[in-house]
C-alpha cells in the first residue's frame, strides 16, 4: 500500500509514461543512496535511511505497476 498525497502519487507514476527498465530503476536507487548526488540527504545518516527507504519503496511500487 502506498501512502502519500495524490500529487505525490502522480509524480511517482512517471514509470507509466517512460516505461523505465529495471536497470534504470537500479541506477536511480544507487544514485539515491549516494549522499553527494542526492540533495535530500542530510548529514546524519540515520535520518536518511527512512526517507531513502520510502523513496525506494515508492519507486518499486511504480515499477511493479508498469510491469503488470
C-alpha positions as CSV (number, residue, x, y, z in Angstrom):
1,X,0.0,0.0,0.0
2,X,1.4,3.4,-0.9
3,X,0.7,6.3,1.4
4,X,1.0,9.9,0.3
5,X,-1.0,12.6,-1.3
6,X,-2.5,12.3,-4.8
7,X,0.1,14.7,-6.3
8,X,2.9,12.7,-4.7
9,X,1.5,9.5,-6.3
10,X,1.2,11.2,-9.6
11,X,4.8,12.2,-9.5
12,X,5.8,8.6,-9.0
13,X,3.8,7.4,-11.9
14,X,6.4,8.6,-14.4
15,X,7.2,4.9,-14.9
16,X,3.9,4.6,-16.8
17,X,5.0,7.2,-19.3
18,X,8.6,6.4,-19.7
19,X,8.4,2.7,-19.2
20,X,11.7,2.7,-17.3
21,X,13.6,-0.6,-17.3
22,X,14.7,-2.4,-14.2
23,X,18.3,-1.3,-14.9
24,X,17.3,2.4,-14.9
25,X,15.5,1.9,-11.6
26,X,18.6,0.2,-10.2
27,X,20.7,3.2,-11.3
28,X,18.3,5.6,-9.7
29,X,18.3,3.7,-6.4
30,X,22.1,3.7,-6.4
31,X,22.1,7.4,-7.1
32,X,19.5,7.9,-4.3
33,X,21.7,6.1,-1.8
34,X,24.8,8.2,-2.7
35,X,24.7,11.3,-0.4
36,X,26.5,13.7,-2.7
37,X,24.2,13.1,-5.6
38,X,21.0,13.3,-3.5
39,X,20.1,16.8,-2.4
40,X,17.6,15.4,0.1
41,X,20.2,13.5,2.1
42,X,21.2,15.2,5.4
43,X,24.4,14.9,7.3
44,X,23.0,12.5,9.8
45,X,23.0,9.0,8.1
46,X,20.3,7.7,10.5
47,X,17.9,10.4,9.3
48,X,18.4,9.4,5.6
49,X,17.6,5.8,5.9
50,X,13.9,6.1,6.4
51,X,13.4,8.8,3.7
52,X,15.5,6.9,1.1
53,X,13.8,3.6,2.0
54,X,10.4,5.2,1.5
55,X,11.5,6.6,-1.8
56,X,12.8,3.2,-2.9
57,X,9.5,1.6,-1.9
58,X,7.6,4.1,-4.0
59,X,9.9,3.6,-6.9
60,X,9.5,-0.2,-6.6
61,X,5.7,0.1,-6.5
62,X,5.7,2.4,-9.6
63,X,7.9,-0.2,-11.4
64,X,5.6,-3.0,-10.3
65,X,2.6,-1.2,-11.8
66,X,4.5,-0.7,-15.0
67,X,5.5,-4.4,-15.4
68,X,2.0,-5.7,-14.7
